[in-house]
Amino acid sequence: MRAILVLLLLVPTFLCHAQLSSPNGVNVSGDAQVNVIPDRVTILLGVETRSKNLDEASSQNDLLIRQVLAAARRLEVNASDIQTDFIHVDLAYKNNDDSTLVDYYKVTKEVQVVLKDVSKFESLVSAVLHAGANHIYGIDSVPLSCGSIATRRARLPPRRRWKRRMILPPRQE
């Protein structure tokens, strides 16, 4: 009975040891960075207006947003690449204390523009700022069309070099 119990305890240990030890294996790891010229740029911009009257702040904001959108369209940005991202209305109270008297209303709208012709980037930023945008919240460049090709090209040469440089021990027969 003891022999069977000892055998049952030792068999899993030997099996685990057999799976863990592999003297003929090669482990390789590495990191790479691929730099690719972007083929599209996403710009998140905003228009903020303030007024003592909510209707006036809102209508000023709408007018400026229309001007910003028109400026983007003049640079041949498709309407499908322009999207309102965020709308916010806020109150500012007098003296920043517990007063209930409203000092002004602040209306903010954010617009996301996807620019597919990167050569027009500086022109677009200048045009929307002159049209009334007063915030640029973020700029993100995306190499969509060539990212996977560049990644594959970056991965192949190191593998080929690695195969050429790898020295294997002689086979034991």
N, C-alpha and C positions, 0 to 999 in steps of 0.2 A: 504494500500500500504506500509506504514511504517512497519507494523507488518510482512509482507512477506519479506521485505528487511532485517529486523533484524533477522528473522528466517533463511534466507539464509546465513547470515554472521555467525551465531552461530552454525549451524549444523556441518560444517567442523571442527570447534574448538572442539566440543564434540567428534567427531569421532577420531581426532588426539589424544586427551587426553585418550580415551579408548584404543587406540593401544599402547600408551607409558607406561601406568601403568599396571604392571603384578605382583601382590603381591605373587603369588605362583611359581615364577621362581627361578632357581639357575644358577648363572654364575660362571664358573670355567675357569681359565687360568693358564698356567705354562710354564716353559722352561725345557729342558733336554739336556744333552750332552752325546753322545754315543761314547765311545772309542773302536775301533775295530782294530785288527791287519790287516795291509794291505796285500792283496794277489798279488798286482802288483805295480811296481814302474816305473814312467816315468822320464827319465833323459834327460835333454836338455844340450848337450855339444857342444863345438866348437873347430875348428882348425883355427888359424890365422897365416899367413905367410907374411913376408915382404921381398922385394927385389927391387933393383934399376931397374930391368927388369920385366915387367908385365908377360911375358911368363914364366919366371923362378919362380915368386911368385905363379902363377897359377899352374904350374906343381908340385912344392913343396907341395902345398896345396892338390892337387889331390892324390899325393903319401901318404901323412899323413892320409887323409880321408880313403883311401883304407886300410891302416894299422889299423886304428881305427875300421873300419867295420869288418876286419878279426879277430881282438881281440874279438869283441862282438860275432861273429859267433862261435869262439872257445869255448865260454862259453854257447853254445847251444841256443843263441838268434835267433829266426826265422827271416828270411829276411823280412817277412811281418811286423815285429815289429820294423824295423829300417827304418827311413824316413828322407831324407834331408829336413830341415825346412827352411833354409835361406841361401842365397849366397849374398855376398857383396864385391865390389871392390872399394877401396878408394885410393886417391892420397894424399901424404904428400909433401908439398912444403918446400923448403929450408928456413930456418930462420923464418918460420911461419909468414912471412909478405906478401906483395902483389906480391912477386916474382912469375914468371911463370916457374921457374926451378923446375922440379920434383925431390924430394929427394929420395923417394921410393914409391912403390906400396904396398898396404895392401890388401890381399885377405882373406876373412873370410867365412867359411861355418859352419852352425849349423846343427847338427844331433839330432833327437829325437829317443831315444831307450826305448821301453817298455819291462821291465824285468818282466816276469811272475813267476820266481822263486826268491823270495825275499832273500833267503839265499845266493844267488850269488851276492848280491848288492856290497859289499866291494870288492870282486874279480873283478867285472866288472869295477868299478871306477878305481881301481889300474891298470887294464889291459889297459883301454883306455888312461889313462894318460901316461903310459909308451909307448904306441903305437904312441903318438903324439898329443893327444888332449891337448890343453893348456887353455881351458875355460870350466867351468861347470856353466851354466847359471841358472839352476833350477832343483830341484828334487821334484817330487810330488808323494805321495803315495795314492793309490786308493783302498779302500776295495769294489771292485765291486760285487763279488759273494756273500758275506755274509752281505753286508750293509743293505739290506731290512729285512733280518731275524733278525739281531741285533736290528734294529730299532723297529720291531714288539715286540721283547722280552722286550726291554726297556720300551715300552709303556704299556704293559699289567700289570706288577706288581703294578705300582702306581694306576692304575684304580681299581684293585682289593682291594688294601689297602684303597683307597678313599671310595669305596662302603661300606666296613666294618666299617669305622670310621664315615661315614656320619650319622648324627642324624637328622631325619626328625621330624618336629612338628606333634603333634597328629592331625588326620583328624577332621575337623569340619563338622558335619552333621546337 
